[in-house]
Amino acid sequence: MKVEFAPLNIPLARRLQTAAVLHWLLSFLLFAQVCLGIIVFLIIYNYWFLYLPYLTWLYFDWQTPEQGGRRSEWVRNWAIWRYFKDYFPIHLIKTWDLDPSHNYIFGFHPHGVLVVGAFGNFCTNYSAFKELFPGFTSYLHVLPYWFRCPLFREYLMSSGPVSVSKKSVCHVLSKEGGGNISVIVLGGAEESLDAHPGKFTLFIRQRKGFVKIALTHGAYLVPVFSFGENELFKQVSNPEGSWLRNVQEKLQKIMGFALPLFHARGIFQYNFGLIPYRKPIHTVVGRPIPVRQTLNPTSEQIEELHQTYMEELRKLFEEHKGKYGIPENETLIFR
C-alpha cells in the first residue's frame, strides 16, 4: 500500500485544526488515565499535603455531575474549540423554533465512534447554538464513568457535560420556567460498535427510559440527527456473531462502555492513524414533540410516545438525507 503523506505547505490554520482535534482525542483516550496515575503517584510517595485536600474536596463534590455540573465559560471559549469545529467542519441546523418556557430532551443520533458532533455543538461556545436557540442552556449527558476519574472530571465538567444518570437528567429538566435542554446520545456505547461509514443502525427500540422521564417532567422531545457522524472513522470489521463483536459486547457489559477498534488518518500521512477524517458534520435539530406532564405514566403511554418519537426521527432523516449525499435507497435501521 502506497503511503500518502501530508504536503509540507499546509496552511497554519489547518495545522492548528489538526492540533485541536489531537488535543480533544488525547483528552478522552489518555488524559483520564494520566490523571488517575497522578493521584496514585501522590499516594504511593505520600504527598499527603497534595492528595488529602483534593480527596476531601472530592468527597463533598462527588454529586456535582448529577446536579448540573460546573461549566466554565472561560474553558468553553478557548480558541482551540474554534479550530476543533472548523477541522471537520461541524454545523448545527435548526428546523423549528423552540419555546424557552419549556424544557427539552434532545435525542442525539447516531452515537458514532466518539460523539464528535454532540461535543462540538453543545460543549463549546463556537457552534451556532446560542444564535439558533437563544435563552437555552444545553447539557450533554455522558457516562458516569468519566466523572469517577479524579482531576479529569474537573476538566470534563468545565466544558459542560454532566452525568447521564436518571438523577442528573431529572435535575436538568426540573428547572422552573424552562430553558434547559438535556442532550442524550440514546444509542449509547452499544451503538458505537455499529458506527461504520455508510451505516445507519440506531439502537433505539429498547431505549424507553428517556420517554418516561419526558412524561414525568413534561419535557418536550426533539429528535436530532448528526449527518456525517459515522464517516469520521473506520472500524475493524465486527459483524454480529463474530468473535471480535462477542468480545466487545462482553467487555461492554463488564466495564459499562464499548471499545470499538477504530482508525482513520495520521498527523503526517493520510493512510492510517487515530485522527478522524475531515468529513463535514451536519447536526440537524428536528421538530419538537409536545409532551403533557404525567407523573405516573402507564406502559401504554410510554409506548405510544416512544413510537411517535421513532416516527419523527425517521421523518427527519428522510427529509434531509438528500442534502448530505445519502442515497435515496438508504434508510434508518432501528434495533
C-alpha positions in Angstrom: 0.0 0.0 0.0 1.4 3.4 -1.0 1.6 5.8 1.9 0.1 9.3 1.2 2.0 11.9 3.1 0.6 15.3 4.1 2.1 18.1 2.0 4.6 20.4 3.7 2.9 23.6 2.7 -0.2 23.1 4.7 -1.7 26.4 5.9 -1.2 27.3 9.5 -5.0 27.2 10.2 -5.2 23.6 9.1 -2.3 22.7 11.3 -4.0 24.3 14.2 -7.2 22.5 13.4 -5.4 19.1 13.4 -3.7 20.0 16.7 -7.0 20.9 18.3 -8.6 17.6 17.3 -5.5 15.7 18.6 -5.8 17.5 21.9 -9.5 16.5 22.1 -8.8 12.9 21.1 -5.9 12.5 23.7 -8.1 14.1 26.4 -10.5 11.2 26.1 -8.1 8.4 25.3 -5.3 9.2 27.7 -5.9 12.1 30.0 -8.2 10.3 32.3 -5.7 7.5 32.8 -2.9 10.1 33.3 -4.9 11.9 36.0 -5.6 8.7 37.8 -1.9 7.9 37.6 -1.0 11.2 39.2 -3.3 10.6 42.2 -1.8 7.1 42.6 1.7 8.5 42.4 1.0 11.1 45.1 -0.5 8.4 47.4 2.4 6.0 46.9 5.0 8.6 47.6 2.9 10.1 50.4 2.5 13.6 49.2 -0.4 13.8 51.6 -0.5 17.6 51.6 -1.5 17.4 47.9 -3.8 14.5 47.7 -5.6 14.7 51.1 -7.1 18.2 50.5 -8.2 17.1 47.0 -9.7 13.8 48.0 -11.5 15.5 50.9 -12.9 18.1 48.5 -13.8 15.3 46.0 -15.8 13.5 48.7 -18.0 16.6 49.2 -18.1 17.4 45.5 -19.0 13.9 44.3 -22.6 14.6 43.4 -21.9 17.7 41.3 -22.0 15.9 37.9 -25.6 14.9 38.8 -26.5 18.4 39.9 -25.9 20.4 36.8 -22.2 20.1 36.7 -19.7 23.0 36.9 -19.2 24.6 33.5 -16.7 27.3 32.8 -17.4 29.9 30.1 -13.6 30.6 30.0 -12.9 27.0 29.0 -15.8 26.8 26.5 -14.4 30.0 24.9 -10.9 28.6 24.4 -9.8 29.3 20.8 -8.8 25.6 20.4 -12.5 24.7 20.2 -13.0 27.0 17.2 -10.2 25.1 15.4 -11.8 21.9 16.5 -15.1 22.9 15.0 -13.5 24.1 11.7 -11.5 20.9 11.3 -14.4 18.8 10.0 -16.3 21.4 10.0 -19.3 21.0 12.4 -22.6 22.7 11.6 -25.8 23.0 13.7 -29.0 23.3 11.7 -32.4 24.3 13.2 -35.6 23.3 11.5 -38.1 24.5 14.1 -38.3 27.3 16.7 -38.3 26.2 20.4 -40.3 27.8 23.2 -37.9 28.7 26.0 -40.7 28.4 28.5 -40.3 24.6 28.2 -37.5 22.1 29.0 -36.5 19.7 26.2 -34.8 16.4 25.7 -32.7 16.3 22.5 -32.3 12.7 21.4 -28.9 12.7 19.6 -28.3 10.1 16.8 -26.1 8.4 15.8 -23.5 7.8 18.6 -20.7 7.4 16.1 -17.3 6.3 17.5 -16.7 9.3 19.8 -19.8 11.6 19.5 -17.9 14.4 17.9 -20.9 16.4 16.7 -22.5 16.4 20.2 -19.4 17.7 21.8 -18.7 20.3 19.2 -22.2 21.7 19.1 -23.2 21.5 22.8 -19.9 21.7 24.8 -18.2 24.7 23.2 -19.2 28.3 22.5 -18.1 28.2 18.9 -21.2 26.4 17.4 -24.3 28.3 16.4 -26.2 27.1 19.4 -26.6 30.4 21.2 -27.7 32.2 18.0 -30.2 29.5 17.0 -31.6 28.7 20.4 -31.4 32.0 22.5 -32.5 31.6 26.1 -31.5 28.0 26.3 -28.7 26.1 28.2 -27.7 22.7 26.9 -26.4 19.8 29.0 -24.7 16.9 27.2 -25.1 13.8 29.3 -22.2 11.3 29.3 -21.3 8.1 31.0 -20.9 8.5 34.8 -17.6 6.6 34.5 -15.9 9.8 33.3 -16.7 11.6 36.5 -15.2 8.9 38.6 -11.7 9.8 37.3 -10.0 12.3 39.8 -8.8 15.5 38.2 -10.1 14.6 34.8 -13.7 15.1 36.0 -12.9 18.7 36.7 -11.6 19.3 33.2 -14.6 17.5 31.6 -17.2 19.3 33.7 -15.6 22.7 32.7 -16.9 22.2 29.1 -20.4 21.5 30.3 -21.1 17.7 30.3 -23.0 16.1 33.1 -23.8 12.5 34.1 -26.4 10.6 32.1 -27.9 9.1 35.3 -31.6 9.4 35.9 -31.0 11.7 38.8 -28.9 14.0 36.6 -31.4 14.2 33.7 -34.2 14.8 36.2 -32.2 17.6 37.8 -31.8 19.4 34.4 -35.4 19.0 33.4 -36.7 20.2 36.8 -35.8 23.8 36.1 -38.8 26.1 36.8 -39.7 28.3 33.8 -38.0 26.1 31.3 -34.9 26.9 29.1 -32.9 23.7 29.8 -32.0 21.1 27.2 -30.8 17.6 28.1 -28.8 16.2 25.2 -28.8 12.4 25.4 -27.0 10.1 23.0 -29.7 7.5 23.1 -27.9 4.7 21.3 -25.2 4.7 23.9 -22.0 2.7 23.9 -23.6 -0.3 22.2 -24.4 1.8 19.1 -20.7 2.8 18.7 -19.9 -0.8 17.7 -22.1 -0.3 14.6 -20.6 3.1 13.7 -19.3 2.2 10.3 -19.2 4.6 7.3 -22.4 4.4 5.3 -24.4 2.5 8.0 -27.4 4.0 9.8 -28.2 1.5 12.5 -29.7 3.0 15.7 -30.2 1.2 19.0 -33.5 2.8 20.0 -36.3 0.2 20.2 -35.5 -0.8 23.8 -34.4 2.7 24.9 -37.6 4.0 26.6 -36.3 5.4 29.9 -35.9 8.9 28.3 -39.6 8.7 27.3 -40.7 8.0 30.8 -38.6 10.9 32.1 -40.0 13.2 29.5 -43.6 12.3 30.6 -42.9 12.7 34.3 -41.4 16.2 33.7 -43.5 17.3 30.8 -40.3 17.8 28.8 -40.7 18.1 25.0 -38.9 15.5 22.9 -36.7 16.6 19.9 -35.1 14.1 17.5 -31.6 15.2 16.4 -29.7 13.5 13.6 -26.0 14.2 13.0 -25.2 13.5 9.4 -21.6 12.6 8.8 -21.0 11.3 12.4 -20.4 7.7 11.2 -18.0 8.8 8.4 -15.2 10.1 10.7 -13.6 6.8 11.5 -13.3 3.3 10.0 -13.7 0.2 12.3 -12.2 -3.2 12.1 -15.0 -5.4 10.7 -17.1 -6.7 13.7 -20.4 -8.2 12.3 -22.9 -9.7 14.7 -21.8 -13.1 15.9 -18.1 -12.6 15.1 -15.5 -13.4 17.8 -14.5 -9.7 17.9 -18.1 -8.5 18.4 -18.6 -11.1 21.1 -15.5 -9.9 23.0 -16.5 -6.3 22.6 -20.0 -6.9 23.9 -18.7 -8.9 26.9 -16.2 -6.1 27.7 -19.0 -3.5 27.4 -21.2 -5.4 30.0 -18.3 -5.6 32.4 -16.9 -2.1 32.0 -20.0 -0.1 31.0 -18.5 1.3 27.9 -17.6 -0.1 24.4 -14.2 -0.4 22.8 -14.6 0.0 19.1 -11.4 -0.8 17.2 -11.3 2.4 15.1 -8.7 4.0 12.8 -8.6 6.9 10.3 -5.7 9.1 9.3 -2.4 10.2 10.9 -0.8 13.5 11.6 1.8 13.5 8.8 0.2 10.9 6.5 -3.4 10.0 5.4 -3.4 6.2 5.4 -3.6 5.2 9.0 -3.9 6.7 12.4 -6.4 7.8 15.1 -7.0 11.4 13.8 -10.6 11.5 12.4 -11.1 12.2 8.7 -12.0 15.7 7.6 -15.7 15.0 6.9 -18.4 17.6 7.4 -20.9 17.1 10.2 -24.4 18.5 9.9 -26.3 18.2 13.1 -30.0 18.7 12.3 -32.4 19.5 15.1 -35.9 18.3 14.3 -39.4 19.3 15.2 -40.3 19.2 18.9 -42.9 16.6 20.1 -45.2 18.2 22.7 -45.4 16.2 25.9 -48.1 16.6 28.6 -46.8 16.1 32.1 -47.9 12.7 33.5 -46.4 11.9 36.9 -47.2 8.2 36.7 -47.3 7.3 33.0 -48.6 3.9 32.0 -46.7 1.5 29.8 -49.2 2.2 27.1 -48.4 6.0 27.3 -44.7 5.3 27.2 -45.0 3.0 24.2 -47.2 5.5 22.3 -44.8 8.4 22.8 -41.8 6.2 22.0 -43.4 5.2 18.7 -44.1 8.8 17.9 -40.5 9.7 18.6 -39.2 7.0 16.3 -41.6 8.1 13.5 -40.4 11.7 13.9 -36.8 10.6 13.8 -37.3 8.7 10.6 -39.1 11.6 9.0 -36.2 13.9 10.0 -33.7 11.6 8.4 -35.8 11.1 5.2 -36.4 14.8 4.7 -32.7 15.8 5.0 -30.6 12.8 3.8 -30.5 14.0 0.2 -28.9 17.3 1.2 -25.9 15.5 2.7 -25.1 13.0 0.0 -27.0 9.9 1.3 -28.6 7.8 -1.5 -32.3 7.7 -1.7 -32.5 4.0 -1.0 -30.7 4.3 2.3 -32.9 4.3 5.4 -32.6 4.1 9.2 -32.4 0.6 10.8 -33.9 0.6 14.3 -32.7 -2.1 16.7 
